[in-house]
Amino acid sequence: MPAESPPCWSLYLVRMASGQLYCGISTDVERRFAEHCANGAKTARALRGRGPLALVYQTAVGAHGDALRAEMRVKKLPKAEKEKLVRGERPLP
């Protein structure tokens, strides 16, 4: 029986009602976004009560470590650069 391949991690950006961008990683972005929108126990603390939320960007990154490093690089970007990422005007750092 072949070994299961590791899950592919994705990086995503969520826009809050205020216009702020939240960056996260997940193996299932649609499920994670639904958890954020539900405003329940699994909602990221930074997003609670900040809706309506919009998923504005997602990209497959690969392994968990790669996704964590990409998330940290994106979080360090100025908002203008994150907006360019959302518009497809710049590659993932």
ROSE-4610 file (N, C-alpha, C; in Angstrom, 1 decimal, always signed):
// ROSE-4610
residu = [M/M/M/P/P/P/A/A/A/E/E/E/S/S/S/P/P/P/P/P/P/C/C/C/W/W/W/S/S/S/L/L/L/Y/Y/Y/L/L/L/V/V/V/R/R/R/M/M/M/A/A/A/S/S/S/G/G/G/Q/Q/Q/L/L/L/Y/Y/Y/C/C/C/G/G/G/I/I/I/S/S/S/T/T/T/D/D/D/V/V/V/E/E/E/R/R/R/R/R/R/F/F/F/A/A/A/E/E/E/H/H/H/C/C/C/A/A/A/N/N/N/G/G/G/A/A/A/K/K/K/T/T/T/A/A/A/R/R/R/A/A/A/L/L/L/R/R/R/G/G/G/R/R/R/G/G/G/P/P/P/L/L/L/A/A/A/L/L/L/V/V/V/Y/Y/Y/Q/Q/Q/T/T/T/A/A/A/V/V/V/G/G/G/A/A/A/H/H/H/G/G/G/D/D/D/A/A/A/L/L/L/R/R/R/A/A/A/E/E/E/M/M/M/R/R/R/V/V/V/K/K/K/K/K/K/L/L/L/P/P/P/K/K/K/A/A/A/E/E/E/K/K/K/E/E/E/K/K/K/L/L/L/V/V/V/R/R/R/G/G/G/E/E/E/R/R/R/P/P/P/L/L/L/P/P/P]
num = [1/1/1/2/2/2/3/3/3/4/4/4/5/5/5/6/6/6/7/7/7/8/8/8/9/9/9/10/10/10/11/11/11/12/12/12/13/13/13/14/14/14/15/15/15/16/16/16/17/17/17/18/18/18/19/19/19/20/20/20/21/21/21/22/22/22/23/23/23/24/24/24/25/25/25/26/26/26/27/27/27/28/28/28/29/29/29/30/30/30/31/31/31/32/32/32/33/33/33/34/34/34/35/35/35/36/36/36/37/37/37/38/38/38/39/39/39/40/40/40/41/41/41/42/42/42/43/43/43/44/44/44/45/45/45/46/46/46/47/47/47/48/48/48/49/49/49/50/50/50/51/51/51/52/52/52/53/53/53/54/54/54/55/55/55/56/56/56/57/57/57/58/58/58/59/59/59/60/60/60/61/61/61/62/62/62/63/63/63/64/64/64/65/65/65/66/66/66/67/67/67/68/68/68/69/69/69/70/70/70/71/71/71/72/72/72/73/73/73/74/74/74/75/75/75/76/76/76/77/77/77/78/78/78/79/79/79/80/80/80/81/81/81/82/82/82/83/83/83/84/84/84/85/85/85/86/86/86/87/87/87/88/88/88/89/89/89/90/90/90/91/91/91/92/92/92/93/93/93]
x = [+0.8/+0.0/+0.9/+0.7/+1.6/+1.3/+2.4/+2.2/+1.4/+0.6/-0.1/+0.8/+0.6/+1.4/+1.0/+2.0/+1.6/+0.6/-0.2/-1.2/-0.5/-1.1/-0.6/-1.1/-0.3/-0.7/-0.8/-1.8/-2.0/-2.0/-1.6/-1.6/-2.8/-3.5/-4.7/-4.7/-5.4/-5.7/-7.2/-7.6/-9.0/-9.1/-10.1/-10.3/-11.4/-11.2/-12.2/-13.0/-14.1/-15.0/-14.3/-13.3/-12.5/-11.5/-11.3/-10.3/-9.0/-8.8/-7.6/-7.5/-6.3/-6.0/-5.5/-6.0/-5.6/-4.9/-3.8/-3.0/-3.0/-3.3/-3.3/-2.9/-2.7/-2.4/-3.3/-3.6/-4.4/-4.3/-4.7/-4.7/-6.0/-7.0/-8.3/-8.9/-8.5/-8.8/-10.3/-11.2/-12.6/-13.2/-12.7/-13.2/-12.8/-11.5/-11.0/-11.7/-11.9/-12.6/-14.1/-14.7/-16.1/-16.0/-14.9/-14.8/-14.6/-13.8/-13.7/-15.0/-15.8/-17.1/-18.1/-18.0/-18.9/-18.8/-17.7/-17.5/-17.6/-17.2/-17.3/-15.9/-15.8/-14.6/-13.3/-13.5/-12.4/-12.0/-12.8/-12.5/-11.2/-10.3/-9.1/-9.5/-8.8/-9.2/-9.2/-8.2/-8.1/-9.3/-10.1/-11.2/-12.6/-12.6/-13.9/-14.6/-15.8/-16.5/-16.1/-15.3/-14.7/-15.3/-16.4/-17.1/-17.9/-18.4/-18.3/-16.9/-16.5/-15.2/-15.2/-14.1/-14.0/-12.7/-12.7/-11.5/-11.0/-9.9/-9.4/-8.2/-7.6/-6.3/-6.1/-5.7/-5.2/-4.2/-3.2/-2.3/-1.7/-1.5/-0.9/+0.6/+1.1/+2.5/+3.3/+2.8/+3.5/+3.5/+4.7/+4.8/+4.5/+4.2/+3.8/+4.9/+6.2/+7.3/+7.4/+7.2/+7.2/+6.1/+4.9/+3.7/+3.9/+4.5/+4.8/+5.8/+6.8/+7.8/+7.1/+6.3/+5.6/+4.7/+4.0/+3.1/+3.8/+5.0/+5.7/+6.2/+6.7/+7.1/+6.0/+4.8/+3.6/+3.2/+3.2/+2.8/+3.7/+5.0/+5.9/+5.8/+5.1/+4.9/+4.1/+4.3/+3.4/+2.1/+1.0/-0.3/-0.3/+0.4/+0.4/+0.9/+1.9/+2.5/+1.5/+0.8/-0.2/-1.3/-1.7/-2.7/-2.3/-1.0/-0.4/-0.5/-0.3/-0.4/-1.8/-2.8/-4.2/-4.6/-4.0/-4.4/-3.6/-2.6/-1.8/-0.7/-0.3/+0.7/+2.1/+2.2/+3.5/+3.5/+4.6/+4.7/+4.7/+4.4/+4.5/+5.9/+6.2/+7.6/+8.2]
y = [-1.2/+0.0/+1.2/+2.1/+3.3/+4.3/+5.0/+6.0/+7.2/+7.8/+9.0/+10.1/+10.9/+12.1/+13.1/+14.0/+15.0/+16.0/+16.6/+17.6/+18.8/+19.4/+20.6/+21.8/+22.6/+23.8/+25.0/+25.8/+27.1/+28.3/+29.4/+30.7/+31.4/+32.1/+32.9/+34.3/+35.2/+36.5/+36.8/+37.3/+37.6/+39.1/+39.7/+41.2/+41.3/+42.1/+42.4/+43.6/+43.9/+45.0/+46.3/+46.4/+47.7/+47.9/+46.8/+46.9/+46.2/+45.9/+45.3/+43.9/+43.4/+42.0/+41.1/+39.9/+38.9/+37.8/+37.3/+36.3/+35.0/+33.9/+32.6/+31.5/+30.3/+29.1/+28.0/+27.1/+26.0/+24.9/+23.7/+22.6/+22.6/+23.3/+23.4/+24.8/+25.7/+27.1/+27.4/+26.7/+26.9/+26.6/+25.5/+25.1/+26.1/+26.5/+27.5/+28.8/+29.3/+30.5/+30.4/+29.3/+29.1/+29.2/+28.6/+28.7/+30.1/+30.9/+32.3/+33.0/+32.8/+33.5/+33.1/+31.9/+31.4/+32.1/+32.9/+33.6/+32.7/+31.5/+30.5/+30.3/+29.2/+28.9/+28.8/+28.4/+28.2/+29.4/+30.5/+31.7/+32.3/+32.8/+33.4/+34.7/+34.8/+35.9/+37.3/+37.5/+38.7/+39.0/+38.0/+38.2/+38.2/+37.9/+37.9/+39.3/+39.3/+40.5/+41.5/+41.1/+42.0/+41.8/+41.1/+40.8/+42.0/+41.8/+40.6/+40.4/+39.2/+38.8/+38.4/+38.6/+38.2/+37.5/+36.4/+35.7/+36.3/+37.0/+37.8/+37.2/+36.2/+35.7/+34.3/+33.4/+32.1/+31.5/+30.8/+30.1/+28.9/+27.8/+26.6/+26.9/+26.5/+26.7/+25.5/+24.4/+23.1/+22.6/+22.3/+21.7/+22.7/+22.2/+23.1/+24.1/+23.7/+24.6/+25.7/+25.4/+26.4/+27.4/+26.9/+27.7/+28.7/+28.2/+29.0/+30.1/+29.8/+30.8/+31.9/+31.4/+32.3/+33.3/+32.7/+33.5/+34.6/+34.2/+35.3/+36.4/+36.0/+37.0/+37.9/+37.4/+38.2/+39.1/+38.6/+39.4/+40.6/+40.5/+41.6/+42.6/+42.3/+43.3/+44.5/+45.6/+46.8/+46.5/+47.2/+46.9/+47.1/+48.1/+48.4/+47.2/+46.5/+45.3/+44.1/+44.0/+42.9/+43.2/+44.4/+44.7/+44.4/+44.6/+44.2/+42.7/+41.9/+40.5/+40.1/+40.7/+40.4/+40.7/+41.7/+42.1/+41.3/+40.5/+39.7/+40.5/+41.6/+42.5/+42.2/+41.2/+40.8/+39.4/+38.7/+37.3/+37.1/+35.9/+35.6/+35.8/+36.5/+36.7/+35.4]
z = [+0.0/+0.0/+0.0/-1.0/-1.0/+0.1/+0.5/+1.6/+1.1/+2.0/+1.6/+1.4/+0.4/+0.2/+1.2/+1.6/+2.6/+2.0/+2.9/+2.4/+1.8/+0.8/+0.2/+1.0/+1.5/+2.2/+1.3/+1.6/+0.9/+1.8/+1.2/+1.9/+1.4/+2.3/+1.8/+2.5/+1.9/+2.5/+2.6/+3.7/+4.0/+4.2/+3.5/+3.7/+4.7/+5.8/+6.8/+6.3/+7.0/+6.6/+6.6/+7.5/+7.7/+6.5/+5.7/+4.6/+5.0/+6.3/+6.7/+6.1/+5.9/+5.4/+6.4/+6.5/+7.4/+6.6/+7.0/+6.3/+7.1/+6.4/+7.1/+6.2/+6.7/+5.9/+6.3/+5.4/+5.6/+4.6/+4.9/+3.8/+3.1/+3.7/+3.1/+3.3/+2.3/+2.5/+2.6/+1.8/+1.8/+3.2/+3.8/+5.1/+6.1/+6.1/+7.0/+6.9/+5.7/+5.5/+6.1/+5.9/+6.5/+8.0/+8.6/+10.1/+10.5/+9.7/+10.1/+10.0/+9.0/+8.8/+9.8/+10.4/+11.4/+12.7/+12.9/+14.2/+15.4/+15.3/+16.4/+17.1/+17.8/+18.5/+17.6/+16.4/+15.5/+14.6/+14.8/+14.1/+14.7/+13.9/+14.3/+15.2/+16.3/+17.2/+16.5/+15.6/+14.8/+14.0/+13.6/+12.7/+13.4/+14.7/+15.4/+15.4/+14.9/+14.9/+13.9/+12.9/+11.9/+10.5/+10.5/+9.2/+8.6/+7.4/+6.6/+6.1/+5.9/+5.4/+4.0/+3.3/+1.9/+1.6/+1.1/+0.7/-0.6/-0.5/-1.7/-2.4/-1.8/-2.4/-1.8/-2.6/-2.2/-3.2/-2.7/-3.6/-2.9/-3.6/-3.1/-2.9/-1.7/-1.4/-1.3/-0.8/-0.7/+0.7/+1.2/+2.5/+3.6/+4.8/+5.9/+6.3/+6.3/+6.6/+5.6/+4.3/+3.2/+3.4/+3.8/+4.0/+5.2/+6.3/+7.4/+7.1/+6.3/+5.9/+5.0/+4.0/+3.1/+3.9/+4.9/+5.7/+6.4/+7.0/+7.7/+6.8/+5.6/+4.6/+4.2/+4.0/+3.6/+4.7/+6.0/+7.1/+7.3/+6.9/+7.0/+5.9/+4.9/+3.7/+4.2/+3.6/+3.8/+3.1/+3.6/+3.0/+1.5/+1.0/-0.4/-1.2/-0.7/-1.3/-1.3/-0.1/+0.0/-1.0/-1.2/-2.2/-3.6/-3.9/-5.2/-5.4/-4.3/-4.3/-4.6/-4.0/-4.2/-5.7/-6.3/-7.7/-8.7/-8.2/-9.1/-9.7/-9.1/-9.7/-9.2/-8.2/-7.7/-7.3/-7.4/-7.0/-5.5/-5.0/-3.6/-3.2/-2.1/-1.7/-1.2]
